[in-house]
Amino acid sequence: MTETPADTLCDIPCELGESTLWDDATGRLHWVDIDRALLFTLDWTTRRVATLRLPSTVGSVGLRSGGGLVAALRHALAFVADDGTVEVVAEVESDVPGNRCNDGAVDPGGRFWFGTMDETEATASGAFYCLREDLSVTKAFGGVVVSNGPAWSPDGRTLYHVDSARSRITAYEFDPATGTVGGGRLFASDEDEAWFPDGVTVDADGFVWNCKWDGGRIVRYSPDGRIDRVVELPVPRPTRCAFVGPELQLMAVTSARRGRGAAAPRSGHLLLLDPDATGLPAARFTGR
């Protein structure tokens, strides 16, 4: 296990921090507190943090090419403008009250992908969806308990998706031109561990970084699924990691205070560490 010091970048405690997202154009870092329906934005230069309360729980956010963010709310997708205006553009599973939207990201072709989950984390009622440029929502596959990710390989041809409750990361064939999800294979499994796989990102060399809920660590996997490195963290429930900073050579990590995470003083804080790796710029949603 690698001893990597982690600084506190923001000490506002999140019940369920998620969706760490770096905007290389504006030098701002976004993340959310799902349980409290809050969106945070940190100015990298001043370190000032702005907070916006959204209409419902928010599972994830992605950048938009025209500015602002696309957000996966409880049962809807919305555009969030820089002035805080929220515009709902699509409904998602409004007929499944026990589900909510969770993690999401924009693919290399400019589509926003997100998943849903059963809030009891027991039933495979969730699914994995795509918001396309014309604002239509299509389902790639169902049978998901707790959807996390996604992330893509540097060439855009491999999609990594996490079902946290099933303790597995799956690598799917992916066509970046059409946004078509192909066959999948087991990439990594935590079935024999005391923790669960959570948020995931990919570095410039194609290595996969995965936060381990209840594991107090991030595991870096080689592209063939071998464990390459383990980074210990001062919080038991890290949720999502992302490369940040002007050179994409630092890593910000959200965490959760919810449940047993409250036993650690820094749980819920946004952490910052030097991963000795370089990331890829976040893609932008190209729809209206």
N, C-alpha and C positions, 0 to 999 in steps of 0.2 A: 504494500500500500504506500502511495506517495504522500509525503507530508507537504502539503501546499498551503501556506498561510492564506486565510480568507479574511479580507477586510469587510467592514460593514459600509456599503454604499448608501443605503437608506435604512434608518431604524424605525420607520413606521411599520408596526407589526401587522402583518396580513393574516387573517384567519386561514385563507387558502390562496396564497400568492401563486400566480401563473403567468404564462405567455410573455416571457422576456423577449423584447423586440427592439433591435437597434435600427435607427433611421440614419443612414450614412449621409443623406442629403442635408438634414437639419441639425445633426449632432445631438439628437434627443433619444432618450431611452424610455420605452413604454413597458408597463406591466400592469396586471390587474389583481384585484382581490375578488375572487369569484363570489364568496359568500356575502360580501358587503356591497357588491355591485359597483365597485370603484375602479376607475382607470387612473393610473399614475403616469406622469410624464416628467422625466428628469432632464434638465438642461445640463449637458456635459461640461460646459464651460463654467457656469455659475454654481452648479450642483443644487440649484433650486428645484423643488418638486411641486408640480401643480396636480390637483386632485379634481376629478370629475365624477359625479355620481350618475350612473346610467339607469335606464328605466327598469332593468331587471338584472338578475345575475348574469355575469359575462364570463364566458369560458375562454375566449381568446380574441386577439386582434391581429390584423395584418395591415401592411402599408398599402396605400393606393397611389397609382401613378399621378393622379391629379391633385394629390395632397390629402391629408387627413387619413383616417383609418377605416377599415371594414371590421365589424365586430360581430362575433357569434354570441347573441344574447340567449336568454333561457329557451325561447321558442321562436326566435326570429334572427334574421341577419339585418344589420343596419350599417349605414355610413355615419361616421363621427367626424364632423368638420373641426378644423383647428379652433373655431370659436365656441365649441361645445355643442353645436346643434346636432341632433340625432335624427336621422331619417331611416325608418324601417323600409327595407326593399324586398323582403321575402319572409314568409312564415315557414317554420320547420317543426314538424311533429307536434303541432298544437293539439292534436287528438290523442297524444300519449302523455298524460299529465305527470306520470312518474319519471319521465325522461327530461333531460336538459342538454343543451349544447355544451361541449367541452373544448378541448384543445384544437387548434387549427393553424394553418400556415398557407402562404401563397407559393404555388409551384413555379418553376422556371418559365412557364408559358404565360404567367399572369393570371391564373385561376386561383380562387380561394377554396381550400379544402378544409373540412372540419368534421368532427365526429360528434355523436350523441352518446349518452350513457344512462343507465338505470341508476337513479339516485340511491337505491338501496345496495347497489353494487352486487346484485345477486342474479339478475335475469338478463339474458342476452337479447334485450329489446332495443339496443342501440344500433347505429349504422354509421357508415362513412360516406360523406356527401361532398359534392363539388358545386360551388357557386361560379357559374360561367360568365363570360363577358357580357352576354345579353341578359344577365340577372336571373336566368333559369337555374333551378336547383335539381341536380341529378344524383341518384344514389349509386355508388360504386359497389358496395356490398353491405349486408346486414349481419346479424348474429354476433354483435359486439356487446360486451358487458360495460367496459369503461374504455372509451376511445381516447388515446393520447397520440402525440405527434400531429402531423406527419413531418418528415424531413426527406430530402432528396440527395442522391449522390451528386458529385460535381458535374457529371455529364447529363444529369437529369433522367437517366434511364433506370434508376432504382428508387423505389419509394419505400421508406421505412415507416411502418405503422405499429403502434403499441396497443395491445389490449391488456391494461394493467391488472384487471381482476383475474385474467388467465395467465398472468406472469410470463408473457411472451412478446417478443418483437418479431414481426414478419417483414421480410423483404419481398416486394412485388416488382415484377417487370412493369415499366412505365414508359409510355410514349409521350415525350414532352411536346410534340407537335400537336397531338390531338387530345391529350389529357386522358388517354385510355389506360386503365389499370389491367395488367395481365396476370399471369400466374404468380403464385406466392410460394415462398419457402420459409421454414423456420430459420430465423437469423440468430436469435439468442433466447434462452429460457432461464427464468429464475424460479422454476417450480420447486426446486429443492432448497431454496433460500428462505430466510426469514423476512425478506423485503420484497417489494414489487417494483417493476419498471414503470417509470413515469415519463416526463418530457424528454425529448430527444433533439439533438442537432448534429450536423455533419461539418467537419472542418475541410479546409482546402485540399487536404491530402486524401479525402474520402473516408476518414476514420469517423466512427459513430460514437457520440457522447450521450450517455443515458443516465438521468438522475434516478436514484433508488429510494423510493418512499419507504420509510422505516429502516433504511440501510445507512443513512448518514454519509452517503458517498455518491460520486459520479464514476461510472465505469466507461472507459474508452475502449471501443472494439475496433479491430482491424476490419477492412472491407470483407474479409472472409469469415467474420464472426468470432475470431479469437480475442480473448481479453488481452489488451495491450497495456493498460494502465488503470490503476484504481486511485482516485483522489478522495481523501477523507475530508469531511466537512464538519463544522461545529454545530450542525443542526440535524436532527434525525429524519426530517421530512423535506428534503429538497424536491422541487417539483419541475422546474424547467431551467435549462441553461442556454445561453446564447452568447456568441462572440460580439464584443462591443468595443467602442473606442475608435478613433480615427484610422488606426492601422488594423483593426479587427484582431488584435493580439491579446486582448483581455477577455475574461468571461464573467458575465453576470448571472447569478443564480437566484431564482425565487424560492421561497420556502413556505411552509405552513405551520401555523400555531395550533391549528385544530387538533383535538385529541391529544395523544401522547407527545406531540411536538411541543406542547406548552411546558414540558419539563426542562427544556433547554432555554436559557435566557435569550439567545439570539434567534429563536424560532420565529418565523414570519418576516424576518428582515431580508432585505435584498443584499446579497453578498457579492464581492468582487475578488477575483483571483487571477493569477497569471498561469495559464494552462500550458505554456510552452508549445503553442500551436497557433495557427492563424485560421480565421473563419472565412466565410463567404458572405457577400452582401445579401441582405434579405430581398427577395423578389417583391414586385408590386402588382397589386390587382389592377387589371387594365380595363375593367368595366366602367360604366359611367360614374 
